[in-house]
Amino acid sequence: MSALPPPGPPYTRAVHANLSTKDLRAVVALSQTRSFGQAALQMHLSQSALSALIARVEAQVGARLFERTTRAVELTDAGQVFIHHAQELLRDTERALRAVSDTVELRNGSVAVAALPSLAAVLVPRVFAAFSAMHPGVRLSLLDTLSGPAFDLVRDGKVDFALTAADPKQEDLFYEQLTTDTFMLVCAEDHPLRSSRQPVAMEDTLQYPHVSMPFSASVRQYVDAHLLAKGLRFAPVFEVDHIATIGALVSAGLGISALPETAIALLRSERLALLPLRAPGIQRPLGMVTRRHAAISSAALAMRQMVKQAMQQDPLHVI
């Protein structure tokens, strides 16, 4: 048996201890085996290295943790207190590492997405369902919002990414176009425009009352921009926030509306007719908005890939 380490100088009260998990495991191993030899084997250390480690820990905590004799190693009162907390710290460390592993391996974590109402109602639920089936431990949240607020949610870090229309004014964010949304004209089935056998020019429809969304909505912004390029001002009779309300007003014969295909997919009235717009018409790019150079979780990255695949499989109809 190797010689026991000398008692050492009197201990002073520890001020700043700098202990590693290896230090804690070594102390716990010695408390369980009551043998420097067995504990050294568990820790893959020599007995002299373990003795030096224990002495260093005791010096840092400012108390003798073990009573050493030629026949036994016993915990002191201070050692019993230390072991209790050391075991708790090791368990907490293990839980933290397991939580990180779970997140990396998509057993845990969360993903927050902002999306235009049309995408939030049709595309996102389908993707969320497929994602949840693959990764049931990941928490999902969805904010259906107009284009302007969607960019702000990404910028403020409140969502991992947003699905919305392009906006050149948001240059501080990264935008990746994934598909194109084509506008069509929606009218009541008995509207005079139904008699036209050719696609209708948007500017030729302004003699009729229009129903549209507020300017904060990308739907309205693209219609305004299209007409403004022709020197025309768009002045809808009704401005409402919800696609369902637009459909109800149009169905009642109170106006017509230029809407993108993703929004039209939300209309359920049987009294509506769809008319194509004359080329080049109005197209709304749809894509994904993220923060530039921002870290992204494994769960959010996996969700982004699923969304991209869903939107790119059918570029004309994301539904």
N, C-alpha and C positions, 0 to 999 in steps of 0.2 A: 504494500500500500504506500502511495506517495505521501510525502510529508504534508501536514495541514498548513495552510497559510498562517502567518503570524497575525495576532489580533489587530495590529495597526494602531494609528493614533486615535485619540478621542474624536467622536463625530460632532460636527457642527450642523446647525440647522440649514437645510438646503434652501437656496434662493431660486436658482434656475436650473432645473434638471433637464437634461437632454437625452432622453431614453428612446431607443428604437424598439420596434416590435421584436427584434431578435433579442434585445436585452430582456424584455418582458417574458418572452417564451423560455429563455434560459432560467430565469428566476422561478417560473412556474414549474418547469421540468425538475429543478432541484427540490422544490417543495413537495412534489409528488413522489419522486424516487427516494428522497432522503439519502442520496448517494452521489458524490461528485463523479464517480466512475460511470454510473448508469446515465446520469444526466448529460455527461460529456458525450457519450455514445449517441444519445438522442439528438443532440445539437450538432453532431459531427465536429466536435472540438476536442482538443487534448485536455487532460485534467488541469494542466497548468493554465491553459488559455481560459477555461471555464472559471477557475479560481480568480484569475485576474479580472474577468468580466463581472463576477459577483461583487468583488471588492470595489470595482469602479461604480457599480450601481449603488452600493451602500454608501459610498462617499458622496454620490450626487444627491441621494435622498436624505442624507444626514442622519442615518440610523442603521444599526446592525440588524439585518433581516434574519440571519441564521446564527444559531449557537453551534459551534463545531467542537466535537470531541473526537477522540481516537476511534470511537465505536459508532457514532451516530451524528446526523445533521438534523437539527430541529429548528422549527420556526420560532422566532421571538414574537412578542406581542405586536411589535411594529411590523414584523414580517407577515403575520396573519392579516393585518389590515392591508398591507401592500398587495398581497396575493389576491385578496378579494377584488380590489380595484383593477389590478393588472389583468385578471381574467375577464372583467367587464370590458376593458379597453380592447383586448384581443377579440372578444366577440363583436364589439362595435366595428372594429376594423374589418373583420370577416364579412359582416353584413354590408358595409360600405362597398367592399370589393365585389361582393355578389350582386349588389344593386347596379353597379357600373357594368358588370358582365351581362346582367339581364337586359339592360338598356341597349348595350352594343349588339346583343344577339336578338333584339326585338321581342324580348319577353316582358318588357316593361316600357315606361316612357310615355310620351304624349305627343300629339300632333294637332296643331291648330291651323285651320284653313279659312281664308276669306274668299268669297266667290260672288259673282254677279247673281242676282236672284234666279235668272234662267238656268245658269249652270248649277247653282245650289239646289234647285228643285229637280233637275233631271240627271245630270252627269255625276255630281258628287255622291249622292246616296248610293249609286251603283258601285262606285269605286270604294267608298267606305265599307260597304257590305263585303266586298271581296277582300279588302285589307283586314277587316276584323276576323274573317274566317281564317286567315293565315296567321295573324298576330293578335289573338284575343286579349292579351294583357296590355296592349297599348291603348291609352285613352285618346279618343278623338273628339274634336270640337269644330263646329262650323258656324261662321258668321256670314249670313247672306246680306250683302250690302251693295250700294252703288259703286261705280268706278272710283270716284274721288276718295271716299272714305276707305276703300280697299287699299289704295296706295299708302294712306296714312297709317293703317293698321300694320302694314309691313314695315314702314319706316320706324314706327315706335316699338317694334319688336313684339307686338301683341299676337301676331300670327307668324307661322313659319313661312308661309307664302300665300299669294293671292292669285285667283284666276279671274282675269278681267280683260278689258279692251286696252289697246295700246294708247299711251298718252305721252307725246313728245315732251311735255312740260315736266315730266317726272324723271329727269335725267340722272338724279342721284341714285336711282334704283335700277336694278338689272331687269330687263324685260325680254322674254324669249317667246316669240310667236310660235303657236302650235297649230293653229287652223285659221280659217277665214269664215266669217259669218256673213251671208248674203241677205240683204234686205229685200222684202217683198211688200206689196201693198195689200192691206187687209180692208175689206169693205163688206157691207151687208150683201146678202145674196141677190137682192133686188136693186142694187145700186146701179145708176146709169153706166158706170165704168165697166160693168160686166159685159156690155155689148161690144166692147173693143176686142178685136181678134188679135191684136198686136200688143207687145209689151208697152207699158205706159211710161212716159217720161215723168219723172217726179215733178218737174216744174209745171207740167200741164195739169197737175191735180190740185193746184193751189186755189182754184176757183171753188173747190168744195171745202167744207169745214174739216179740220184735222184734229185728231186726238193724239197727244204725245206725252212724253215724260218731262219732268223739270230739266233744266240745263245741266244740273249736276250728274245726270244719267248719261252714260256713253251713247245710248240710243239717240237721245236728243242731240248730242254734240255732233254725231256723224251726219244726221239729217241737216242740221244747221250749216255745217261746213260744206256739204254738197251744194246746197242752194246758194250760200254766200259766194262760192266760186263762180256762180252764174250771175252774180249781182242781185240776188233775190233774198228777201227777208222772210223767214219762216215765223208765222204767228198762229199757232194752234188755238182752236177755240177752247179746248179742254187740256189741262196739264194735270196729270195724276201720277201717283207713285207706283202703282201696281199694274202689272200686265193684265191680270184678271179684270180690273176695272176698265182698262182700255177695251178689252174684248166685249164687255157688257155694253159699253157706250156705242161701239161700232155696230154691234148686233142690233141695238135699238134704233139704228139709223141716224144717230146723232153726229156722225163723222166717219172719216176714214183714217187709217193709220199706216205709216211705213215702219215695219218692225223687222228685226233680224230673225232668221229661221229658228235660232235657239229660243227666242221669246215666243214665237208663234207656236212652238211645240207645247206651250203651257195653256193655250186657248182651247176650250172644250165646247164652244158653242157650235151647233149645227147650222146656224144661220149666217155663217161667215164664208166669204169667198176670198181666195188668194190670187193675186195678179202679179206677174213678173214685171220688174222695172226695166225700162229700156237701157241697153248697154251704154256706158259702162256701169250704170246702176250705182249702188252704194254697198261697199264692203266694209265690214268691221273686223280688223284683226283681233283674234283672241289668243291669249297666252298666259304665261306664268310670270309673276313679279316676285323677286327676291331681293334681299339686301346684298349689296356688293361686298365681297370679301368677308362675309359673316360665317361663323362656324354653324354647321347644321348637324343635327342629331341623326343617328342611323335610322330612326323611325321616320323622321321627316324626309330623309333622302329616299327611303323606300316608297313612301307615299308619293313623292314627286315623280318617281319613275312610273308608278302605276297610272297616275293622272296623265302623264305624257303619252303613254301607250294608248290609253282610252281615247284621248283627243285626236291622236294621229292615225288611229285605225280607220276612221271615216272622216276625212277632213272637211266634208261638206255638211255632215249632220252628226254632231257630237252626241246626239242622243242614240 
